[in-house]
Amino acid sequence: MEPRRRHYLLLGIIYLGYISLGLPDGTLGVAWPEIYPELHLPIGLAGTIITFGTVLTGIAGFSSGWVVARWRTGPVVLVSGVLTATGMLIIGGAQGALWLYAAAIPLGLGAGAVDASLNGFVARHYSGRHMNWLHACWGIGATSGPLLFGWALGAGHGWRGGYWLLGGLQMGLSGLFLVSLGLWRKVPEVRVATEADIEASRHARHGANSFAGWLSVAIFALYVAVEMTTGLWASSVLVVHRGLAPETAALCVASYYGALTGGRILVGFVAERWGNRRLVVGGTLVALVGLLGFAFANSVPLVALTLVLGGLGLAPIYPGLMHEVSRRFRVDAVQTVIGRQSGGASFGAAVLPALAGGLAQHSLAAVPWLVLAVLVVMLGCIRRLDRIT
């Protein structure tokens, strides 16, 4: 097969892999109102299950360096697809809480492994444009999962039918990953490297265990904490504290995720021209403006506008920081750093939303200010990382 054709086919598989990563996300929230009464479970158990799965995702991310070194990216993507499909099928047949915890094991491990392995592969072999579009694919998957689940519920198939549908779809994607394993055997060196890229990689002196390596992990924990906490608690702030109708709040939060996904698509067109570092710092400043506005906004148009600004600002941060790893760190450290960053992201996703929940028990109005404080700390850490690398 000619290299150019191999390049585009492999890129399509990579995008599908990240869509498959997003498919399970958000489905438990959609299904939970149907699941917990049928299985006679406490309503708060969903949070514990999600935290359990997130911890496993972090473990898989931290372990991805040696896993990818031993098995390579293609097989890891295949196994991850089978694991997540298995997890959703287990939920479809669940008869109690232990089934849900059992399902969280393959779902968490599969998500962490595919996230870290694909990020590492794209950082090494593709341009910043494709890194941004890769993360836009997560948004496509994360949007498609709840939509397909909603269709299953509306068609009368119930929550079990929804999980069987998504599990079957994920297993079908795994079959595609299986038949395309040959594409990974001769990896195309297609990343467009600028002179600055070449110079930076030549002089990179930082290893995975350096201060810069662990600072990058902390930044990812802070970033995902901001993204997840905003998405999880914005609706509660709007409905309970500011009196908006639930359906209106849902549309406002949807605008946040839409801006996050759409922003990554748009950033892909300018990533090579503007550079990762400029986009990350600029995006953080835009996010600060948007989320600061959200702390004060009361009218629906202003709320939607501020959340859109927040989403657009956050859009380039995760992919930009991920893609920059191959310029900041030695070649032998890249996959390890990326795996640890994915693990750090899971830690942030597990901790800050829970802390915000505790704060919300006393004052929902304080939650946006907690998010802003973390965002300011993150900006300081990013500037420090830029200076030392």
Sequence and secondary structure as in RCSB ss.txt:
>XXXX:A:sequence
MEPRRRHYLLLGIIYLGYISLGLPDGTLGVAWPEIYPELHLPIGLAGTIITFGTVLTGIAGFSSGWVVARWRTGP
VVLVSGVLTATGMLIIGGAQGALWLYAAAIPLGLGAGAVDASLNGFVARHYSGRHMNWLHACWGIGATSGPLLFG
WALGAGHGWRGGYWLLGGLQMGLSGLFLVSLGLWRKVPEVRVATEADIEASRHARHGANSFAGWLSVAIFALYVA
VEMTTGLWASSVLVVHRGLAPETAALCVASYYGALTGGRILVGFVAERWGNRRLVVGGTLVALVGLLGFAFANSV
PLVALTLVLGGLGLAPIYPGLMHEVSRRFRVDAVQTVIGRQSGGASFGAAVLPALAGGLAQHSLAAVPWLVLAVL
VVMLGCIRRLDRIT
>XXXX:A:secstr
  HHHHHHHHHHHHHHHHHHHHTTTTHHHHHHHHHHHHTT  TTHHHHHHHHHHHHHHHHHHHHHHHHHHH HHH
HHHHHHHHHHHHHHHHHT  SHHHHHHHHHHHHHHHHHHHHHHHHHHHHHS HHHHHHHHHHHHHHHHHHHHHHH
HHHHTT HHHHHHHHHHHHHHHHHHHHHHTGGGGTS        HHHHHHHHH  B TTSHHHHHHHHHHHHHHH
HHHHHHHHHHHIIIIIT   HHHHHHHHHHHHHHHHHHHHHHHTTHHHH HHHHHHHHHHHHHHHHHHHHH  SH
HHHHHHHHHHHHHHTTHHHHHHHHHHHHB GGGHHHHHHHHHHHHHHHHHHHHHHHHHHHTT GGGHHHHHHHHH
HHHHHHHHHHHHH 
